[in-house]
Amino acid sequence: MDFEFTKEQEALREEFDEFFRKEMKHAPKEWAEGGLEAMYHTDEGFAFHDQMKKKLGKKGWLSRAWPKEYGGQDAPLIEQLIFNEVHAFHRAPGVDNFGVGMFAPTLMVGGTEEQKKRLLPPIARGEVQYCQGWSEPDAGSDLANLSTQAVREGDYYIVNGQKTWTTGGHRADHMFLLARTDPNSTRSRGLSIFNVKMDLPGIEVRPILYMDKGHITNDVYFKDVKIHASELVGKENEGWELTRQTMNFERSGVAGFVEGKRTIAELIDYAKAHKRNGKKISEDPVTRQKIAKLFIGLEVGQTLAYRINWEQQKGGLIFAASAASESKVFGSELSQQVANVSTEVLGMYGQLENSKWAPMDGKAATHYQFCVAANIFAGSSEVQRNLIAWVGLGLPRTK
Ligand SMILES: Cc1cc2nc3c(=O)[nH]c(=O)nc-3n(C[C@H](O)[C@H](O)[C@H](O)COP(=O)(O)OP(=O)(O)OC[C@H]3O[C@@H](n4cnc5c(N)ncnc54)[C@H](O)[C@@H]3O)c2cc1C
């Protein structure tokens, strides 16, 4: 198998690389530690993301692989993957994963022509910011148990209920919402998807703060919120099938593996430059074994992501749930191993954030605290393994 990129693709990679190298020099200090906290917690962090998003939108880089009529350039999907790799390597902001990565491809699969023409171009231009309104206090892994109601009254749906864990809900101007439109339905039947403006009367966003007081996630309450019927995405009561596609878009991607490789490169630099017990850390046999093992995992993960990209290129945007789940479970657990090994290699210094003594700008400590959530959000590891067993391997479905 030939994994070489063409000369044109390499030139494109250079162009992306040069752009981010220049732009990241202007990153505010909170961006040095990276992660979702840098993007959502402070006004300065979010403003940097927002202006980068608009720059990327202007260049057409958020939507290269989309059809021209919806704001794209009809480019092959591999070009979007190259962009995603370079963007992740620079730990750069500017990509709204909920809008660009999840809702836009969902619209392309299941939106009406009118919705695609109205909703996709602003996402491509980087003008909007989305959040994901799925989870509820009694519906996480068991999402089909959700109880937020959207009742049709004339030209509107009246929405009542609560969403929880809504990442970036306090920064978003739009949400893609999953709600029950058939009040007599149970489980996955009777659910529908809506495009919701977050400034509608009756929507209230309340923070859920992290252990370190970081503001990333939220509770979102709906009280008699009027959503116009034209915002129903796909068919009424048939939102579950489309939502399963959105899950696949959420669970796949190359970014985490590339970012992991950058962390490994930084760890290697640190290990070469520092001593422990009178010996270079890079000469410690156990540390070497651990770093090499992580690198093998990251190579495997990157190859999984390439496979998904290739499958998508062949078959449009729809692909097997099992491949997306493989990538999700493998990537999130590997990211936890990267965090563990990083703090081991950095020793006591690896626990520092916001300090001149913190190696790697404190990224290791930030990542170590955040990665606990990695095997929960976007579907827990247990749920992914169940899906691989059932959908991928044909084992009986568990209730
Ligand atoms: C940081 C973070 C950000 C998030 N962002 C968003 C967001 O933006 N939008 C959104 O809608 N949601 C978001 N979520 C919610 C996330 O999708 C849910 O937390 C996740 O799906 C798990 O649901 P739960 O928390 O209700 O746990 P539960 O579903 O109650 O699971 C509890 C435990 O039981 C296990 N379990 C459950 N069912 C099974 C089963 N059938 N077999 C084996 N084990 C099982 C799970 O693996 C888990 O270990 C976020 C969560 C976190 C932590």
The ligand as an ORCA input file, in Angstrom:
! r2SCAN-3c Opt
* xyz 0 1
  C     -16.609     16.690     28.915
  C     -17.900     16.234     28.340
  C     -18.447     16.938     27.265
  C     -19.667     16.553     26.737
  N     -20.216     17.303     25.718
  C     -21.465     17.011     25.272
  C     -22.120     17.854     24.320
  O     -21.557     18.856     23.850
  N     -23.384     17.551     23.948
  C     -24.051     16.451     24.407
  O     -25.197     16.230     24.004
  N     -23.451     15.622     25.323
  C     -22.185     15.881     25.764
  N     -21.586     15.069     26.711
  C     -22.343     13.960     27.253
  C     -21.828     12.592     26.827
  O     -22.226     12.272     25.531
  C     -22.353     11.582     27.861
  O     -21.734     11.896     29.094
  C     -22.047     10.156     27.477
  O     -22.799      9.769     26.368
  C     -22.308      9.177     28.652
  O     -23.572      9.381     29.174
  P     -23.798      9.584     30.732
  O     -22.866     10.619     31.210
  O     -25.251      9.792     30.955
  O     -23.340      8.217     31.417
  P     -24.189      6.875     31.484
  O     -24.843      6.640     30.178
  O     -25.066      6.936     32.690
  O     -23.067      5.808     31.682
  C     -22.489      5.518     32.955
  C     -21.561      4.340     32.804
  O     -22.292      3.177     32.396
  C     -21.722      2.598     31.235
  N     -22.770      2.057     30.361
  C     -23.921      2.682     29.984
  N     -24.615      1.882     29.144
  C     -23.910      0.755     28.994
  C     -24.103     -0.456     28.263
  N     -25.192     -0.627     27.500
  N     -23.157     -1.406     28.340
  C     -22.045     -1.239     29.097
  N     -21.801     -0.130     29.839
  C     -22.714      0.853     29.774
  C     -21.008      3.747     30.533
  O     -19.942      3.273     29.732
  C     -20.474      4.554     31.723
  O     -19.279      4.017     32.178
  C     -20.334     15.422     27.241
  C     -19.774     14.707     28.307
  C     -18.589     15.116     28.859
  C     -18.042     14.341     30.016
*
